[in-house]
Amino acid sequence: MKRLFEISAIPGIWAIAILELVLIIVMLKKYRTEKSKIMLLTLIITCGLFVDAFMIGLGAFVNIELLKGISRIRFISHGALIPLLFAICSLALNLKKPFNIIVYGITGILIIAGLAEAFATVLGVQEIAGIARMVSVKGETPAWAETISTVLSFGAVIPLIIVGIIIWIKEKTPCLFLSGFLMFAFSALGPATGNTEYIFYISMYGEILMVYFLYRYSLKK
């Protein structure tokens, strides 16, 4: 399986980036008529994921110094945009005051924490499958920044799964649940198969499925 990941990594990452770009274009066109808040937030998240995939894909071609110069943007977009999943959960549940205000407050706090984590992370080069990418250097990055990164990566998806189950029961649509569940499943697939070094690549498939099903749900709303 490692050999499969190694062979498919570069074309797979670029394919995901292209699919995310297509999804961005589709959502931009749809949002002009739909004006869905969930679609808008999904669009913003997808833009961040596209930037992430595009920059990782560049790691197969650009020199290390250029990569170091632009890679901080990846961490900033991740820290600032992933917390928007909490706001999507609030909109899906149609929370009223004061509960929606509380959720938006938590979202804002997590965005600030995510930005702080992005700037505090010490970056180092990791090369795998012909791709050079910047990663957090263990032991040099502050522990609190590592904790925030983990919370944002997994903690934001769990509420999406829980809310997805509630929405599935109430509205008879599994889209929100599939969005969270598939993201979680692909994130766990790397460690489960002993391919922890390819988590960044495997989880990208979960990311494109997450935003796709969020988009599908936004159409139903």
C-alpha positions in Angstrom: 0.0 0.0 0.0 2.9 2.3 0.7 4.0 1.9 -2.9 0.5 2.8 -4.1 0.5 6.0 -2.1 4.0 6.8 -3.3 3.0 6.4 -7.0 -0.3 8.2 -6.7 0.6 11.1 -4.4 1.7 13.7 -6.9 -1.1 13.1 -9.5 -3.6 12.5 -6.7 -2.9 15.8 -4.9 -3.2 17.8 -8.2 -6.4 16.0 -9.1 -7.8 16.9 -5.7 -6.7 20.6 -6.1 -8.5 20.7 -9.5 -11.6 19.1 -8.1 -11.6 21.7 -5.3 -11.2 24.5 -7.8 -14.1 23.2 -9.9 -16.2 23.0 -6.7 -15.3 26.6 -5.9 -16.4 27.8 -9.3 -19.7 25.8 -9.1 -20.4 27.2 -5.6 -19.6 30.8 -6.7 -22.2 30.5 -9.5 -24.8 28.9 -7.3 -24.3 31.4 -4.4 -25.4 34.2 -6.7 -28.9 32.7 -6.8 -29.0 30.6 -3.6 -27.5 33.1 -1.1 -27.1 30.2 1.3 -25.0 31.1 4.4 -23.9 27.4 4.7 -22.8 27.5 1.0 -20.8 30.7 1.6 -19.0 29.2 4.6 -18.4 26.0 2.6 -17.0 28.0 -0.3 -14.6 29.8 2.1 -13.4 26.5 3.6 -13.0 25.0 0.1 -10.8 28.0 -0.9 -8.6 27.2 2.1 -8.4 23.6 1.2 -7.5 24.4 -2.4 -4.7 26.7 -1.3 -3.4 23.8 0.9 -3.6 21.2 -1.9 -2.1 23.6 -4.4 0.9 24.5 -2.2 1.6 20.8 -1.3 1.4 20.0 -5.0 4.0 22.7 -5.7 6.3 20.9 -3.3 7.1 18.5 -6.1 8.5 21.2 -8.3 9.6 24.4 -6.5 12.9 24.9 -4.6 13.0 24.7 -0.8 13.5 28.4 -0.2 10.4 29.4 -2.2 8.5 26.6 -0.4 9.5 28.0 3.0 8.4 31.5 1.9 4.9 30.5 1.0 4.1 27.5 3.2 3.1 29.6 6.2 -0.1 30.6 4.3 -1.1 26.9 4.4 -1.1 26.9 8.2 -2.8 30.3 8.4 -5.7 29.2 6.1 -6.1 26.0 8.1 -6.2 27.7 11.5 -8.5 30.5 10.3 -11.0 28.5 8.3 -11.5 25.1 9.8 -13.4 26.6 12.9 -16.1 27.7 10.4 -17.4 24.2 10.7 -18.8 25.1 14.1 -20.8 28.0 12.5 -22.1 25.6 9.8 -23.4 23.3 12.6 -25.2 26.3 14.2 -26.8 27.2 10.9 -27.8 23.6 10.2 -29.6 23.4 13.6 -31.2 26.8 13.1 -30.0 27.8 16.6 -31.6 30.9 18.1 -30.2 33.5 20.5 -28.4 33.1 22.8 -27.2 29.7 21.6 -26.1 30.8 18.1 -24.2 33.7 19.7 -22.4 31.3 22.0 -21.4 29.1 19.0 -20.2 32.1 17.0 -18.2 33.2 20.0 -16.6 29.8 20.2 -15.9 29.9 16.5 -14.2 33.3 16.8 -12.1 32.2 19.7 -11.0 29.1 17.7 -10.1 31.2 14.7 -7.9 33.5 16.9 -6.3 30.3 18.5 -5.8 28.8 15.0 -4.1 31.9 13.8 -1.9 32.0 16.9 -1.0 28.4 16.3 -0.2 29.0 12.6 2.3 31.7 13.5 3.8 29.9 16.5 4.4 26.6 14.6 8.1 26.0 13.8 8.3 24.7 10.2 10.7 22.2 8.8 11.0 20.4 5.5 9.7 16.8 5.1 10.2 15.0 1.8 8.0 12.0 0.9 6.9 10.5 -2.4 8.8 13.1 -4.3 7.1 16.0 -2.5 8.8 18.5 -0.2 6.4 20.1 2.2 6.7 22.2 5.4 5.6 20.5 8.6 5.6 21.3 12.3 8.9 20.4 13.9 8.2 18.2 16.9 10.0 19.4 20.0 10.5 22.9 18.7 6.8 23.9 18.1 5.2 24.9 21.4 3.0 22.2 23.0 0.0 24.5 23.1 0.3 25.1 19.3 0.4 21.3 18.7 -2.7 20.9 20.9 -4.7 23.5 19.0 -3.7 22.0 15.7 -5.0 18.6 16.9 -8.2 20.1 18.2 -8.9 21.9 14.9 -8.1 18.8 12.9 -10.3 16.4 14.7 -12.4 18.4 17.2 -14.2 20.4 14.5 -15.3 17.3 12.7 -16.8 15.5 15.7 -19.6 18.1 16.2 -20.2 17.9 12.4 -20.9 14.2 12.8 -23.1 14.6 15.8 -25.1 17.4 14.2 -25.2 15.4 11.0 -27.0 12.5 12.8 -29.5 15.0 14.3 -30.2 16.5 10.9 -30.4 13.1 9.3 -33.2 12.2 11.7 -35.0 15.5 11.4 -34.6 16.3 7.7 -34.0 12.8 6.3 -30.8 13.8 4.6 -27.4 12.1 5.4 -25.3 14.8 3.6 -24.1 16.6 6.8 -23.3 13.3 8.5 -21.4 12.0 5.5 -19.5 15.2 5.4 -18.1 14.8 8.9 -17.9 11.0 8.9 -15.9 10.7 5.7 -13.5 13.4 6.8 -12.9 11.6 10.1 -12.6 8.2 8.4 -10.0 9.3 5.9 -8.1 11.1 8.7 -8.0 7.9 10.7 -7.2 5.7 7.7 -3.5 6.5 7.7 -2.8 5.5 11.3 -5.1 2.5 11.0 -3.2 1.1 8.1 0.3 2.0 9.4 0.8 4.7 6.9 1.1 7.7 9.3 3.6 9.5 7.0 0.8 9.7 4.3 -1.9 11.1 6.6 -1.6 14.5 4.8 -2.3 12.8 1.5 -5.0 10.4 2.5 -6.9 13.0 4.5 -7.1 15.2 1.4 -9.7 12.7 0.0 -11.7 13.2 3.1 -11.5 16.9 2.7 -12.8 17.0 -0.8 -15.7 14.6 0.2 -16.4 16.8 3.3 -16.9 20.0 1.3 -18.7 18.2 -1.5 -21.4 16.9 0.9 -21.5 20.2 2.7 -22.3 21.7 -0.7 -25.0 19.1 -1.3 -26.5 19.9 2.1 -26.4 23.6 1.4 -28.5 23.0 -1.7 -31.2 21.3 0.4 -31.3 24.2 2.9 
